[in-house]
Amino acid sequence: MLRLLVLAALVLCGHCADENLRFIEDNTRVVGGTNSAPNAWPWQISLQYLSGSSWYHTCGGSLIRANRVLTAAHCVDRVVSFRVVLGEHNLSANDGTEQIIAVSSIRKHANWNSSNVAAGYDIAILHLASSATLNNYVKLAALPGDGVVLAHNYGCTITGWGRTTTGGSLPSILQQAPLPVVAHSTCSTSSYWGSTVKTTMVCAGGNGVQAGCNGDSGGPLNCPVNGVYQVHGIASFVSSLGCNAYLKPTVFTRVSAYISWINSNV
């Protein structure tokens, strides 16, 4: 899910319970993306919740330990039963590569404020009931070094099962789309997000074509560094004007700003 800030940004969740959010109770996907190759992003997970007797995709996330998942705090604000699906590609089919593991406990940042996503701290770690089996389909994400900030226009990729258009339908196949980094010095100008974005966030995209959308929240911003993809962002929110509003880049929690917190909570 990506969250919309009311009058400013939209949280990117697939099934949201907050009445102040747009796209309540529906799923969404990457805007302007393409189908990923099967298991091309083996650290990507689908976070799902139980409603009645069925499980529903709500957010993405990244496997950072065999039994730990990094996601957005707003994805797990509700008190419901969660599970993660690893090795997933097509949500509507049994690919034969999936591993399904229950979430046993959740660690949200102590400063997270569910009523103000723009304040930051939109980060959580899910403790899984058992460890995943690492293989060609399920692998650990690489994280950046503490404090690393990527340059303006650095090429990254968002992945997720969120909407492909604002208000569009739910995709079955994991989507991917290029989202170049927008430097904070640019993204914090009045033409972009202004003071809404903090230095602990990463802006990416904003071309009016590709963007994150509902259902992508918690998922990774994947950036190649020295030949290895690192998760530099956790999808957090987009503009209430639309997921792919021009000069309103998708906003991510900057992972490198929380390395110490991550290390103390895994």
N, C-alpha and C positions, 0 to 999 in steps of 0.2 A: 504494500500500500504506500503511496506517497501521500502525505498529508497536505491538504490545502490550508494555508493560513486564511482565515476568514477576511475577505476583502484584500488579501495579499497572497496567501499561499495555500496550497492544497496538500494535505498529507496523503502519501501514496499507499494507502492500504487497500486491500481487496474488499474486505467486509469490515466497514467501520461502524462503531456503535455511537460515536459522538455526533449529536444532532447538528453541531455547528460545521460539520464537514460536508463537502459536496461528494457525490457518488457514494452515498450511504448504501450499504448492503448490496454492492455489486463489485465485480472483479474487473481488473484493468490490465493493460500491458504496455511494453515499450512502444512509444510512438515513433514511426518512421523507421522501424527496424526490419530485420530479416530473420528467418528461421536460423537458429544456430545449428551447427553440425551436432550429431548426437554426442553428448558428454564432452563437448569442447570446453566446458567450464565446470570441471568436476568438483569444485568446492562450493558451487551454487546449490542451495537447498530450497525446497518449498516448505514454508511454515504453514501449517494447517490447523484449524480448530474444529472441535466437535460441536455440531448443532443437530439435536435429535439423534438420529442414528447415522448421520452422514458427516464426512469430513470435507472441509472447504479450504481452498488456498486463500491465504490472506496477505502474506508477505514473502519476501525473499530473505536470504541470509547467507553467511559464509562459514564453512566448517574450518575452524582454526586449531582445534585439537580433535582427537578421535571422538571425544565426548563433550565438545564445547562448540557452540555456534554463536557467531557475532551477528547481531541484527539491530534494528532500531527500537528504542524504548517504547515509542508510541504503538508499535505492533503488538505489544504484550500488556497494554494497560488494562485490558478486560480480564476478569477472573473466569477463565474457561479452560477446558482441557486442550492442550496443544500437543502436536507431534511434528516431527520434521521428516521429510522424505528426501533422501540422498540418492544420487545416481539417477535422478529423474530427467526426462527429456520431454515426453508427451504425457501431459496430465490425464489425458483421456484414454490412454492405453497402457497395458502392462509391457514395459520394455524389457523386462527380465533382468534389469540392472539395479532396480530400486532397493533401497534399504529404508525401512520405516522404524523410527525410534521415538519413544515418548519423551516429552520434556518433563524432567523431574523437579527442576527448580529454576528460578529466573533471577538474575542480578541486574537491576537497572541502576543507572548512575544516580547517586543520592541527590544530585542537583536537578534531575529531570523534573520539569513542570509540565504536566499533561495539558494544561490550559494555555501554554505558550510555547509552541514548538520553536519559535524564532529565538527563544532565549538560549537554545543550544542544549547540549548534553543528551541528545537523542541517540542513546547508545545502550545496548543491553547485551548480556551474555546468557545464553541458554545452556543449562546443565542437562545433559541427556541421561536417560535412565541406563543406557549401556553404550559401549564404545562401537563406533562404526568400524567395519572392515575396510581398510584402505586397499584400493585396487586401481585398475585403469579407469574406472567410472566414478570413484569416490576418492578424492585427494584433499590434502590440507591446503588452505590458502596461504600465500606468502603475504606478510604484512610489511609496511615500510618502516624505516628507521624512525626513531623518536624525533619529532619536530620537522621531518622532511616536508617541504612544500614544492610542488611541481610548478614548472614555469608556465607562463601564459601560452595557451594554444597547444599544450602538451596533449598528445593523442591518447585518449582512453576509450574504453568501451563499457557501456551499461548493459547488463543482462537481467532478464526477468520475465515473468508471466503476466505483467501488467498490460493495461489497454494499449492497443495500437493506435487508437484515436481517442480524443476526449469524448467520453460518452459512448465509446465503441464497445465491441464485444470482447469476450474473454478468449485469448488464444489457448490452444492446447499445447503447442510446441514452444519451448524456451526461445525467446527473442533476444537479439543483440543489436546494438546500434552504436555508431561512433559518436562520442561526446568529448570534444576537446575542452581542456581546462580553461576557465576564465579566471584570470588572476584576481585576487581579492581587491587590489587597487582599482580594477575596472568594475568588478561586480558590485562594489559598494558605492558606485557613483549613482547619481539620481536617474540616469538613463536606464540603469539596470535595477538592482535590488535596494540600493541605498543602504541605510543603516540596519535593514532587516538582517543582512548577512553578517556573521561574526567571523573573526579570524580563525575560529575553530571549525569552520565550515569550508567546503569546497564547492565552487560553482562549476558546472560543466554544461556545454551546449549553448542554447539561446539563439539558434539560427532560425527558429520557427518551423523546423522540419523534424528533427530528431529530439526526443526527450523521454524522461521517465514519466510514468503515469500510475494511476491507482493499481495496486497489485505488485508494484515494483519496490515499495518501501522495504527497507532493511537489507535489500540486495546490494551487491557490490558495484563499485566503479573500478573496473579492472584496468590497470595501467602498466605497460611493459617497461621494466627497468633492468638494464643489463641482461636482456634476453629472458627475463622471468616476469610473468604477470604478478603484480602486487595489488592488493585491495586497498586503494587509497581513500575510498569513500563508502559511506553507508547511506543509501537513498533515503531522504528525509521529507522534502516538500517541494511543491511546484506552485505556480501562480493560479489563483482562482479565476484568472482570465482564460485559462486553458492550459493543459499540460505542456503544449509546445508554443506558448506565447512568445512572440519575438522579443529578444533582449531580456527575457526572464528565464535564465538558465535553471536547469534542475539543480537543487541544492542538496548536498550530501554532508553528513557529519564527517569531518576530516579525521581519519583513523590515526594519523601520526600525532595528533594532538592528545590522544588518549592511550598511548602505548603503556605508560606506567599503570593506568587504571586497568587496562586489559590484563597486564601481567599479574596484577594483584587479585584478579577475579576469575582466573581460569583454573 
